[in-house]
Amino acid sequence: MTTTIAERYDALIEPERVHGSLYTSPEIFADELEQIWYRTWVYVGHVSEIAQPNDYVRKTIGPQDVVMTRGADGEVHLLLNRCAHRGNLVCEADAGNSSSFRCPYHGWTYRNTGDLVGYPFPQGYGGRGKLDELGLGRVPRVAVYQGFVFGSFAPDGPSLAEHLGEAAGELDRLVRLSPQGEVEITAGFLKHRARANWKLLAENETDGYHPQFVHQSIFSVAESGIGALYGEKSTAVTRDLGGGHSENDLRPEFRRLAAPMGWFGTTEKKVPHYVAAMRERHGDAAEEILVEGAPHVMIFPNLFIAEIQLFTIQPLAADLTVQHVTAIGLKGAPEMNTRMLQQSIGSVGPAGLLLADDTEMYERNQAGVAELRPEWLDIRRGVGRESVDERGLTIGGATDETAMRGFWRHYKRLMTTDRVAAGTAAGTPR
Amino acid sequence: MNGQDIRRIEQFLYREARLADEHDYDGWESLWTDDGLYWVPAGGDDIDPTTRMSIVYDNRRRISTRIKQFHTGKRHTQIPASRLRRVVSNVEILGAEGAETTVEANFVLVESRERGKEIWAGRYTYRLREVDGELRMAYKKVALVDNARVVPTMSFLI
């Protein structure tokens, strides 16, 4: 008797442990592209990267090269970077402003909405207008929430609002930190290679158990309150937001401090214009926002917001991932933005005082999971002390693996349900 | 500018390269002036580091933090330390102003780690200053040929 695919994943993913082959198998990676990356909602970019009509920027969904464009009418489009004729790249530049893309190979030209505008020597096709059905490939569904642009290769399925679920509130929390209610992603990206499976990165983003160990070197030499947030005595919690999303909710610790800007390791005296602008916009609510600070949230499968930084996880192979990272900007807060950028440069990317060590861990993990014995990775930490919060969400302690268990529950659902329908209906690139 | 100047500058660059290659962190840090700036741009060679992400943009204080982090013995990505050797060449003196001389040079660097071998290359720009009869670095910029592309961890002194 042959095992069904669902039975196969059932055998690999248990509530408190997962099988090592999930990180190493090229077949499983190919399956994930179809069942996750080419089906669910994936974060692509931010509207501020294409602020003006006809702006465009090159992005990715997994290995797919996507051009995020803004049409003349302001609408956002996600186009596959591939000429409909012979498959050449139609967009070579990383970013720019243009109402059309012209393939350099045979001169086929497309509007920035993806429509084919024209092709040279049309008589070869029997005259003009004979190829109207051809155009650039499109990501069928595009949706924007708080300026964050998501795409889904599945033409039907849960809406972005349904996908984000409880995680949407974390994006709301983030934009509230701007005196104009918007964030900006304009600082460009560091692209950091990890010879490791993408899930090791996603799992680590809200793992509160590792910072004390992986980052002890920087905590011990730089003034940083981060270490204490992830200790046994911390009142912070790890929350499974559902849908594979999770957060480290640090607010209990910051409320205890009750210091405006304490979440950013600074005081209101150091950023007086920002604090004044926030009080002007938010009135009495400003105190709470200034104390509680920014979210630390992983939005399945590829968007991680670490307070002041934005990460996008790009899977390329079972053992190869690129982490794209930048500093978040708060619209209308130049004083904060300068600091957030300088702090981000120090922390993240290939030479970052924090993230380089995380990446070292991902790569060593990848080497380890390929070992034959033992076959399993343990994710049971805190399982006996979880509780349900007032929103009905599961929470664990600051150092517990509640987030990982939520990640794997959702992963298993996506890898085992609606397989046939998704495989054909999505019309996904192969 | 005479022949002696270029020889002296080359000797300084080679020494700096050797101290970095051999992880002589204190020796390397002692080459800096008190207002030193160590910069590795990303996404182009001439970005504005006050508005764009860089791979490294260390003022003197952050250089010191970086060095202290190595000394904790817990900077995991440098345990064990990368095996490094670089060649510095095409040294050119591009200008002088007051006590400072601007120097550029090309480099190729081989890094060996358990994960494999990496080849790093690019162009250095230095501003060297005469302090108490010795040369010091007031500024070192490293324009990697790969700075617009995906790069692996680069946690050593480049």
HADDOCK unambig.tbl for C-alpha pairs under 7 A between the chains (distance, minus, plus):
assign (segid A and resid 187 and name CA) (segid B and resid 51 and name CA) 5.90 0.50 0.50
assign (segid A and resid 187 and name CA) (segid B and resid 52 and name CA) 4.18 0.50 0.50
assign (segid A and resid 187 and name CA) (segid B and resid 53 and name CA) 5.56 0.50 0.50
assign (segid A and resid 188 and name CA) (segid B and resid 52 and name CA) 5.85 0.50 0.50
assign (segid A and resid 188 and name CA) (segid B and resid 53 and name CA) 5.86 0.50 0.50
assign (segid A and resid 189 and name CA) (segid B and resid 53 and name CA) 6.42 0.50 0.50
assign (segid A and resid 190 and name CA) (segid B and resid 42 and name CA) 6.63 0.50 0.50
assign (segid A and resid 190 and name CA) (segid B and resid 53 and name CA) 6.78 0.50 0.50
assign (segid A and resid 190 and name CA) (segid B and resid 55 and name CA) 6.95 0.50 0.50
assign (segid A and resid 191 and name CA) (segid B and resid 149 and name CA) 6.65 0.50 0.50
assign (segid A and resid 191 and name CA) (segid B and resid 150 and name CA) 4.66 0.50 0.50
assign (segid A and resid 191 and name CA) (segid B and resid 151 and name CA) 6.27 0.50 0.50
assign (segid A and resid 192 and name CA) (segid B and resid 150 and name CA) 5.67 0.50 0.50
assign (segid A and resid 192 and name CA) (segid B and resid 151 and name CA) 5.30 0.50 0.50
assign (segid A and resid 192 and name CA) (segid B and resid 152 and name CA) 5.60 0.50 0.50
assign (segid A and resid 192 and name CA) (segid B and resid 153 and name CA) 6.83 0.50 0.50
assign (segid A and resid 193 and name CA) (segid B and resid 150 and name CA) 5.97 0.50 0.50
assign (segid A and resid 193 and name CA) (segid B and resid 151 and name CA) 5.56 0.50 0.50
assign (segid A and resid 193 and name CA) (segid B and resid 152 and name CA) 4.62 0.50 0.50
assign (segid A and resid 194 and name CA) (segid B and resid 152 and name CA) 6.67 0.50 0.50
assign (segid A and resid 217 and name CA) (segid B and resid 69 and name CA) 5.51 0.50 0.50
assign (segid A and resid 217 and name CA) (segid B and resid 72 and name CA) 5.80 0.50 0.50
assign (segid A and resid 217 and name CA) (segid B and resid 74 and name CA) 5.15 0.50 0.50
assign (segid A and resid 217 and name CA) (segid B and resid 75 and name CA) 5.74 0.50 0.50
assign (segid A and resid 218 and name CA) (segid B and resid 69 and name CA) 5.75 0.50 0.50
assign (segid A and resid 221 and name CA) (segid B and resid 65 and name CA) 6.62 0.50 0.50
assign (segid A and resid 221 and name CA) (segid B and resid 68 and name CA) 6.45 0.50 0.50
assign (segid A and resid 221 and name CA) (segid B and resid 69 and name CA) 6.37 0.50 0.50
assign (segid A and resid 222 and name CA) (segid B and resid 65 and name CA) 6.72 0.50 0.50
assign (segid A and resid 326 and name CA) (segid B and resid 53 and name CA) 6.62 0.50 0.50
assign (segid A and resid 338 and name CA) (segid B and resid 50 and name CA) 6.77 0.50 0.50
assign (segid A and resid 341 and name CA) (segid B and resid 53 and name CA) 6.99 0.50 0.50
assign (segid A and resid 345 and name CA) (segid B and resid 53 and name CA) 6.15 0.50 0.50
assign (segid A and resid 345 and name CA) (segid B and resid 54 and name CA) 6.05 0.50 0.50
assign (segid A and resid 345 and name CA) (segid B and resid 55 and name CA) 6.47 0.50 0.50
assign (segid A and resid 345 and name CA) (segid B and resid 56 and name CA) 6.43 0.50 0.50
assign (segid A and resid 345 and name CA) (segid B and resid 57 and name CA) 6.77 0.50 0.50
assign (segid A and resid 346 and name CA) (segid B and resid 56 and name CA) 6.90 0.50 0.50
assign (segid A and resid 349 and name CA) (segid B and resid 55 and name CA) 6.41 0.50 0.50
assign (segid A and resid 350 and name CA) (segid B and resid 55 and name CA) 6.63 0.50 0.50
assign (segid A and resid 350 and name CA) (segid B and resid 151 and name CA) 6.88 0.50 0.50
assign (segid A and resid 350 and name CA) (segid B and resid 152 and name CA) 6.00 0.50 0.50
assign (segid A and resid 350 and name CA) (segid B and resid 153 and name CA) 4.06 0.50 0.50
assign (segid A and resid 350 and name CA) (segid B and resid 154 and name CA) 5.07 0.50 0.50
assign (segid A and resid 350 and name CA) (segid B and resid 155 and name CA) 6.73 0.50 0.50
assign (segid A and resid 351 and name CA) (segid B and resid 55 and name CA) 6.14 0.50 0.50
assign (segid A and resid 351 and name CA) (segid B and resid 56 and name CA) 6.54 0.50 0.50
assign (segid A and resid 351 and name CA) (segid B and resid 153 and name CA) 6.22 0.50 0.50
assign (segid A and resid 351 and name CA) (segid B and resid 154 and name CA) 5.02 0.50 0.50
assign (segid A and resid 351 and name CA) (segid B and resid 155 and name CA) 4.70 0.50 0.50
assign (segid A and resid 356 and name CA) (segid B and resid 77 and name CA) 6.56 0.50 0.50
assign (segid A and resid 356 and name CA) (segid B and resid 153 and name CA) 5.89 0.50 0.50
assign (segid A and resid 356 and name CA) (segid B and resid 155 and name CA) 6.71 0.50 0.50
assign (segid A and resid 357 and name CA) (segid B and resid 75 and name CA) 6.88 0.50 0.50
assign (segid A and resid 357 and name CA) (segid B and resid 76 and name CA) 5.66 0.50 0.50
assign (segid A and resid 357 and name CA) (segid B and resid 77 and name CA) 5.30 0.50 0.50
assign (segid A and resid 360 and name CA) (segid B and resid 76 and name CA) 6.93 0.50 0.50
assign (segid A and resid 360 and name CA) (segid B and resid 77 and name CA) 5.37 0.50 0.50
